[in-house]
Each structure stands twice: as C-alpha cells, then as structure tokens.
Amino acid sequence: MKGKQKQFETKTNANMQKGFGQMCIKNESMLAAEKSLQIEEKAVSDVSINFNRESFANAVRVLSDTKRIMTCASGTSGIAAKKFAHSLCCIERAAMFMPPCEAVHGGLGALRNGDVMVMVSRGGKTAELMPIIPVVGKRGATLIAGTENMESPLAKAADIILPLYIEQESDKFNMMATSSFIATIVLFDALICAIMEETDYKREQFGVIHPGGAVGEMLSKEAK
C-alpha cells in the first residue's frame, strides 16, 4: 500500500511540474463534479428507500427459473441492459441483449414461450420499444419492465414492474442519463446478487466460465 501511495505522489508531483495543478480547471467545473457525486449518491440511496420487495422477489423467481432471458433498451438504458445480460451469463443464466433496431427486423424470433424479456425505459414510452412490447406477449414470454412511469405503455404491458425513482439527473441541464443510469445498474446488480443466492451459484462455477483476466488467474490458482 505504501509503495502505491509513493507512486501516486511521484506521479502527482510530475503532473504539477507540467502545469496540471489543483486549479487547472474552473472552480465552477469542480463544483459541478462535486454536485454530480452528491446527486448520484442520493440516486443510489433512493433505490434502497423505494425498494419494492414483492415485485423484486417476483423478478428474481422468474429470472432464476426461466431457460432464456432477453434484454432490450435504447441509448444509455441499452448499455445498462447489455451489461445486465452479460452479468446474467456470468452466473450461468442464458441471456442476450437485443438492440431494438435488430429486434424489429427479425431478432424477436429468438424469443420463445416461457422466456423472459427485460426492458428498460425511464419514461416507459421510448419510441423504439413500442413495436416490440406487443410481440413479447404474442411470443408467450414474461415481460419485466424497469420504468419510472407507472402509467406508461411499457408499465401497463409488463407482467412485473421494477419501479425506478429518479429525483434528478446529475448534469446541469437535468437531461443526460446520469443518475437514472446509476439507479438502473444498482437495481440490476441487486438482481444478480439475489439470483446467485436463489440458484445456489458456486464460486467454482464462475472459475470454469471466466478463465480470462486477473479474476480468471486468481480462480485458476484456487482450483489447483
């Protein structure tokens, strides 16, 4: 730890010599960054405060029992949905992210009776998702929706709703998907942790499917 601290101090001193000092940005810029941290910290707290245990438990049960899971969303929500699909694969839940543009051009053919579709839209009426919603029902899949708008088309069509509560985004215009992205990721991570317990997922299983990187190296050493 001391070695790392010394390396950091050395690099900091070198940066100071290059002119990268403490006040190399506007004071307003630093204040905006600090405010962003505070807003997003509250966004995480709000997920816990507004946690709906019943709907969450229903989502965990369905995601634990189904054979296949598809996630779908647009923009920054799409990034969160893609990350969720990957995390599900990491705990051996067969999942895939389906971009809306691919879904409406035949991609929904991968959805089968008994599968689960997870869709995310803060407002619940993202234009790209609207033609997808009715197809989910026609394919006999369960629809889990993450949304803030309980009166939206997405919420009304969903079998299970995971409510999102976002007081404000963290940028100065309150427009960019910042706090809402963090809240979505936090909720998805909670689902992953619960599913791991529900399915009795073992550390050894992760070692088999994650041979790469530092994590894979560590798990490989444990297995020997």
C-alpha positions as CSV (number, residue, x, y, z in Angstrom):
1,M,0.0,0.0,0.0
2,K,2.8,2.4,0.9
3,G,4.5,1.6,-2.4
4,K,1.4,2.5,-4.4
5,Q,1.0,5.7,-2.3
6,K,4.5,6.7,-3.1
7,Q,4.0,6.0,-6.9
8,F,0.8,8.2,-6.8
9,E,2.7,11.0,-5.0
10,T,5.5,10.8,-7.6
11,K,3.1,11.0,-10.5
12,T,1.2,13.9,-8.8
13,N,4.5,15.8,-8.4
14,A,5.4,15.2,-12.0
15,N,1.9,16.4,-13.1
16,M,2.3,19.6,-11.0
17,Q,5.6,20.3,-12.9
18,K,3.7,20.0,-16.2
19,G,1.1,22.6,-15.0
20,F,-1.6,20.1,-14.1
21,G,-2.2,21.8,-10.8
22,Q,-5.1,21.8,-8.4
23,M,-6.7,24.8,-10.1
24,C,-6.2,23.8,-13.7
25,I,-10.0,23.9,-14.3
26,K,-12.6,26.4,-13.5
27,N,-13.9,26.5,-10.0
28,E,-17.4,26.0,-11.4
29,S,-16.3,22.8,-13.1
30,M,-15.1,21.3,-9.8
31,L,-18.3,22.4,-8.1
32,A,-20.4,20.7,-10.9
33,A,-18.4,17.5,-10.4
34,E,-18.9,17.5,-6.6
35,K,-22.6,18.2,-7.1
36,S,-22.8,15.3,-9.5
37,L,-21.3,13.0,-7.0
38,Q,-23.8,14.1,-4.3
39,I,-26.8,13.7,-6.7
40,E,-25.8,10.2,-7.8
41,E,-25.1,9.1,-4.3
42,K,-28.7,10.1,-3.4
43,A,-29.9,8.2,-6.5
44,V,-28.3,5.0,-5.2
45,S,-29.9,5.7,-1.8
46,D,-33.3,6.3,-3.4
47,V,-33.2,2.8,-5.0
48,S,-33.0,1.3,-1.5
49,I,-35.6,3.6,0.0
50,N,-38.1,2.9,-2.7
51,F,-37.3,-0.8,-3.0
52,N,-40.4,-2.8,-3.8
53,R,-39.7,-6.2,-2.2
54,E,-42.7,-8.0,-3.8
55,S,-42.0,-7.1,-7.4
56,F,-38.3,-7.6,-6.9
57,A,-38.9,-11.1,-5.5
58,N,-41.2,-12.0,-8.4
59,A,-38.5,-10.8,-10.9
60,V,-35.8,-12.9,-9.1
61,R,-38.0,-16.0,-9.1
62,V,-38.8,-15.7,-12.8
63,L,-35.2,-14.9,-13.9
64,S,-34.0,-17.9,-11.8
65,D,-36.5,-20.4,-13.3
66,T,-36.5,-19.5,-16.9
67,K,-34.3,-21.1,-19.5
68,R,-33.6,-18.0,-21.6
69,I,-33.5,-14.2,-21.0
70,M,-33.5,-11.3,-23.4
71,T,-32.8,-7.7,-22.5
72,C,-33.8,-4.7,-24.7
73,A,-33.5,-1.0,-24.3
74,S,-32.3,2.1,-26.2
75,G,-29.5,4.6,-25.6
76,T,-27.9,4.6,-22.1
77,S,-30.6,2.3,-20.8
78,G,-29.5,0.0,-23.6
79,I,-25.9,0.0,-22.2
80,A,-27.3,-0.9,-18.8
81,A,-29.5,-3.7,-20.3
82,K,-26.5,-5.1,-22.2
83,K,-24.4,-5.1,-19.0
84,F,-27.2,-6.9,-17.2
85,A,-27.3,-9.6,-19.9
86,H,-23.6,-10.1,-19.6
87,S,-23.8,-10.4,-15.8
88,L,-26.6,-12.9,-16.2
89,C,-24.3,-15.0,-18.4
90,C,-21.6,-14.8,-15.8
91,I,-23.9,-16.6,-13.3
92,E,-24.9,-19.2,-16.0
93,R,-28.3,-17.7,-16.8
94,A,-28.6,-17.9,-20.6
95,A,-29.1,-14.2,-21.6
96,M,-28.7,-12.0,-24.6
97,F,-29.0,-8.3,-25.3
98,M,-31.2,-7.5,-28.3
99,P,-30.9,-3.9,-29.8
100,P,-34.3,-2.5,-30.6
101,C,-33.3,-1.9,-34.2
102,E,-32.5,-5.6,-34.6
103,A,-35.5,-6.8,-32.6
104,V,-38.0,-5.2,-35.1
105,H,-36.1,-6.8,-38.0
106,G,-36.5,-10.4,-37.0
107,G,-34.4,-10.5,-33.8
108,L,-37.5,-11.3,-31.7
109,G,-37.6,-14.7,-33.4
110,A,-35.1,-15.7,-30.7
111,L,-37.9,-15.2,-28.1
112,R,-39.7,-18.4,-27.1
113,N,-42.7,-19.3,-25.0
114,G,-41.6,-19.2,-21.3
115,D,-38.7,-16.9,-21.9
116,V,-38.2,-13.6,-20.1
117,M,-37.8,-10.2,-21.7
118,V,-36.3,-7.4,-19.6
119,M,-37.0,-3.9,-21.0
120,V,-35.8,-0.6,-19.5
121,S,-37.2,2.9,-20.2
122,R,-37.3,5.6,-17.6
123,G,-40.4,7.2,-19.3
124,G,-41.8,3.9,-20.4
125,K,-42.7,5.1,-23.9
126,T,-39.4,5.1,-25.8
127,A,-40.5,5.1,-29.5
128,E,-38.1,2.3,-30.5
129,L,-39.6,-0.1,-27.9
130,M,-43.3,0.4,-28.7
131,P,-43.5,-2.1,-31.6
132,I,-41.6,-4.7,-29.5
133,I,-43.8,-4.7,-26.5
134,P,-46.9,-6.5,-28.0
135,V,-44.7,-9.1,-29.7
136,V,-43.3,-10.2,-26.3
137,G,-46.8,-11.2,-25.3
138,K,-47.5,-12.9,-28.6
139,R,-44.4,-15.0,-28.2
140,G,-45.6,-16.1,-24.8
141,A,-42.7,-14.5,-22.9
142,T,-42.8,-12.8,-19.5
143,L,-42.2,-9.1,-19.6
144,I,-40.2,-7.4,-16.8
145,A,-40.1,-3.6,-17.1
146,G,-37.8,-1.1,-15.4
147,T,-39.5,2.3,-15.5
148,E,-40.4,5.4,-13.6
149,N,-43.7,5.9,-15.3
150,M,-46.4,3.5,-13.9
151,E,-48.9,4.8,-16.5
152,S,-46.7,4.3,-19.5
153,P,-47.4,1.7,-22.2
154,L,-44.4,-0.3,-21.0
155,A,-45.6,-0.5,-17.4
156,K,-49.2,-1.3,-18.4
157,A,-48.0,-4.2,-20.6
158,A,-45.5,-5.6,-18.1
159,D,-46.0,-8.7,-16.0
160,I,-43.6,-7.5,-13.4
161,I,-42.6,-3.9,-12.8
162,L,-39.3,-2.8,-11.2
163,P,-40.0,0.8,-10.3
164,L,-37.3,3.4,-10.8
165,Y,-37.4,6.7,-8.8
166,I,-35.0,9.3,-10.1
167,E,-35.3,12.8,-8.5
168,Q,-32.9,14.4,-11.0
169,E,-30.1,13.7,-13.4
170,S,-26.7,14.9,-12.3
171,D,-25.9,17.2,-15.2
172,K,-26.7,20.9,-15.0
173,F,-29.5,20.6,-17.6
174,N,-31.1,17.6,-15.9
175,M,-31.2,15.9,-19.3
176,M,-28.4,13.3,-19.6
177,A,-28.9,9.8,-18.4
178,T,-26.6,10.0,-15.4
179,S,-28.4,9.3,-12.1
180,S,-31.0,7.2,-14.0
181,F,-28.2,5.1,-15.4
182,I,-26.7,4.5,-12.0
183,A,-30.0,3.7,-10.4
184,T,-30.7,1.1,-13.2
185,I,-27.3,-0.5,-12.8
186,V,-27.7,-0.7,-9.0
187,L,-31.1,-2.4,-9.4
188,F,-29.7,-4.9,-11.9
189,D,-26.8,-5.7,-9.7
190,A,-29.1,-6.4,-6.8
191,L,-31.0,-8.8,-9.0
192,I,-27.7,-10.6,-9.9
193,C,-26.8,-10.9,-6.3
194,A,-30.2,-12.3,-5.4
195,I,-30.3,-14.7,-8.3
196,M,-26.8,-16.0,-7.3
197,E,-28.3,-16.9,-3.9
198,E,-31.6,-18.2,-5.3
199,T,-29.8,-20.6,-7.7
200,D,-27.1,-21.6,-5.2
201,Y,-24.4,-20.4,-7.6
202,K,-20.9,-21.5,-6.7
203,R,-17.6,-19.8,-6.9
204,E,-16.2,-22.9,-8.7
205,Q,-18.7,-22.4,-11.5
206,F,-17.5,-18.9,-12.1
207,G,-14.0,-20.2,-12.3
208,V,-14.9,-22.5,-15.2
209,I,-16.5,-19.8,-17.4
210,H,-14.2,-17.0,-16.5
211,P,-10.7,-18.2,-17.4
212,G,-9.5,-14.7,-18.6
213,G,-8.1,-11.7,-16.8
214,A,-6.9,-11.3,-13.2
215,V,-10.1,-12.9,-11.9
216,G,-9.6,-16.0,-14.1
217,E,-6.0,-16.2,-12.9
218,M,-7.0,-16.0,-9.3
219,L,-9.7,-18.6,-9.6
220,S,-7.4,-20.9,-11.6
221,K,-4.8,-20.8,-8.7
222,E,-7.6,-21.6,-6.2
223,A,-8.6,-24.7,-8.3
224,K,-5.1,-26.2,-8.2
